[in-house]
Amino acid sequence: MAEMTALTVGIYREYTTSIAPGFENKTPGITSRFEVFYDETFREVA
């Protein structure tokens, strides 16, 4: 477990993420065979 924690800390220390312009109010939609899952707190699904 300690190795995974050290790896995660190293990755997050090196890389950052940001939201691309134009996608600030959108959530990713994940489709299954019968339903689309998304975060209901956002107005649009990308």
KABEL-V855745 format. One record per helix or strand of 3 or more residues. SS is the DSSP state (alpha for helix, beta for strand). FROM is the first residue (numbers start at 1). LEN is the number of residues. If there is no record, write none. Layout:
BEGIN
ss->{SS/SS}
from->{FROM/FROM}
len->{LEN/LEN}
END
This chain:
BEGIN
ss->{alpha}
from->{2}
len->{13}
END
